[in-house]
Amino acid sequence: MHTNKEALRLSPSDWVRHGAVYVALATIAIAQPLLQLYGENIAVFAAAGFEGAIVVWFAAITLLVPPVCLLIFEIVATMFFPSQRTHIHLGLVWILLWFVTSVVLRSMSVGPWIIDSAVTAFIAAALVYFYQRHQTMRSWIMMLSPLPLVIAIVFASSAHAVIWPPSISVVDVTAKTVNPADSLLRIAPKDVSVLWIVLDEAPLWPLLRADGTINKNRFPGFAALAESSTWYRNVVGTSQTTTDAVPAMLTGKWPKSGVGPVLANHPDNLFTLMNGHLAMDSHEVATALCPRKVCRTVSVTGGTNISDPLGTSENRSTTTTVAMAVKESNQRVSMTSFLRDAAVVVGHKALPAGLRNKLPPIDEGWGAFGAVDALDTDTVDEVATDTTVPRAVTAEGQSPAESTTVSEWEQGGPMSQVPVVEGVVTRASRADRPTLHFAHVLLPHRPWMLTPDMRRSRALPTDKRSNMIIDRVRDEYQAHLLQYAATDTVIENMVATMKKSKNWDRTMIIVTADHGLTFMPGESKRKTINAENKATLEDIYRIPLFIKYPAQQAGSTDDCTASSIDILPTVIAATRIDAGWKTDGADLLHACPARTSRSIIWPDGTAQMASTFSAVQARALYYSSWIASDGSVDDITRAGANGELVGTTLVANAENETELLWSLDRPEDFQNIGSKRLSFVPAQVQGRLIASRDFGPNEEGLLVVDGAAVGVISELAGLRDGASTTFRSTLLSRLLTAGKHQVALWTTARSPGGSSVIRLVAG
């Protein structure tokens, strides 16, 4: 028997040959599909804040670590089991060939995942047999060992925009503004600040009443903004893909699908324009157009003597203007987290369908896969990671600022978006010099968790029922409206904060969105565009646009045929900064563009939208049949045939219902409801129903908390004897007060006379 040292000295060339085999097979199985995907979608690097050497390191890890680990494993295993050296090597080759076979045959299926796995394992075993018996096959595989170099070159070519980003130096802005005492005085263009908020998945039609005005009862914040700004209600976005739509907005140019959303591809943009003219306070997600040196710090100074002049005395030392603790941001996702996400992507590339379904979905974002359950898997192009700057730290706001760093953004869902907007608005209200305050935030973007009273619900998993079922898409629409109402609260606070500030008159305020989404039964939310269904185009491409111009004294409504590419030219006109390049958009400040239609794109198509605002009104009327467009915030939960009972105290008027069993997922959620901002409230729930009789088409369930109806269960309607179904319900969170609560299920049905027959479900 050989000693361990003798085993290692058996044939040093064997280790080289084995290493070459591992390099070739691991590259085919792992590195090539992963680096090709990431190279073609460099938004994944923009979302993670990766550029330069860190991207090269990722590629090197992907190419070299798997084969090196396999070779080390073989060496160590051979030291302990020298007689099994051949079997160890063949076993590792079999694993890699199984992986290669799985990748190649990914789209083929002969049965359940166990059968698919067995088939690919058998094919891999057959290949190992030929590998062992035929030198030609071994030589052929070893000849592929230079493949990593080829893959690295191709990847570098595809990802050059993030590997070698342009270097742009910071030009500081030191001149302070002059705040006129009389708001009627003209604001000098050099004193204009810009506060620009880009919402995400925020269509226009949910904001509207039937008459085309904003529903002030449900959305008082947007209504207040409209009363103080110019509401361009006939605007059309450019793309349903954030990584195309936002760069188009920030460059003023029509987008081209698939161009990476990074500085190298869009060098002429809002941030490079404002560098040296306005101080920078920028927050991007999904894009990285702002030069890192320019936007890695929040360069804002000011104080409460500006933000709240009526509440402070400018002669007091405690209110003098101070620097707002300029802080360099933590811009990158950790490499560990990034590699973890890459492993999930590899799993989706190699595993059979049954196992892929058990992995966190990867079509919901560019990272943190599985961090927040229930991001609707229809989404493909959004990310929940910070790519530039978290909130600037102030003496009174250290903790909130730290809660919006990159790692928190990955895990925090929509709750992490609120402090970003609030931080930008706070700094805009205090700034003593012209500043660009920009924030793209994932509100009211999925997952839908926020409630109108600014508490948070649990994110429910994606509903597996067909999206042809009205009740399913209506449940989603209700959850969307709840979070849209929460977003409205943020906007309402923004308007109030800025109006109180000395900076109100000199600040140009822009609130818009990159795109909307649709809830049409049978249609994708926005991942896939059905150009034949014009209604979905109105849902997805119609976005809000409010512009409060410097010194604007009254609100107005404008039906100009505007596009989101017009926003940057309008900013240029208001600030009178010479861009030095030509935009495709028009200056809305001085004239309406002479257009009859506007271009829209999606990954595999383009179209022209020539419709007018009346088409948006038609969409509001369509969805009003589900949730009244003229209703209040409470009416969001009043769906179904018996929705008017939500919010009322119920009294049974018939014997108990004994032929229905029900269960509620996580009933413990009702035992510790919070009352503070962003505390937990079970505003969305799910459970199961089992019927022992036939239920009529107008019979629905009512979830009742402490005697008051808080939500409708429409899934009960038409349920047959012996059948079971899952249910979801959106609850009236206003009635879910702090503490413990008892939850019961009641049934209700319309009698021939029009009154409701109400029963308590026994047990």
Secondary structure, DSSP 8 states (H G I E B T S, - for coil): ---HHHHHTS-HHHHHHHHHHHHHHHIIIIIHHHHHHHHH-THHHHHHT--THHHHHHHHHHHHHHHHHHHHHHHHHHHH-GGGHHHHHHHHHHHHHHHHHHHHTTT--SSSHHHHHHHHHHHHHHHHHHHHH-HHHHHHHHHTTTHHHHHHHHHHHHTHHHHS----------------SSTTS---GGG-EEEEEEESS--SGGGB-TTSSB-TTT-HHHHHHHHHSEEETT-B-SBSSHHHHHHHHHHTS---TT---BGGG--SSHHHHHBTTBEEEEE-SS-B-S-HHHHSB---EE-HHHH-GGGS-TTSGGGS-EE----B------HHHHHHHHHHHHHHHHS-HHHHTTS--STT-SS-TTSSTT--TT--S-----SS------TT-HHHHHTTSHHHHHHHGGGGHHHHHHHHHHHHHHBSS-EEEEEE---S-SS--B-TTS-B--------S-TT-HHHHHHHHHHHHHHHHHHHHHHHHHHHHHHHSTTTTTEEEEEEES------TTS-SSSS--TT-HHHHHHHHB--EEEE-TT--S-EEE----BGGGHHHHHHHHHT---SS--SS--TTT-----S-EEEEETTEEEEE---HHHHHHHHHHHHTTS-TT--SGGGG--STTGGGTTSB----S--B-SEEEEES-GGGGGSB--STT-B---EEEEEEEESS---TT-EEEEEETTEEEEEEGGGTT--TT-EEEEEEE--GGG--SB---EEEEEEEE-TTS-EEEEEB--
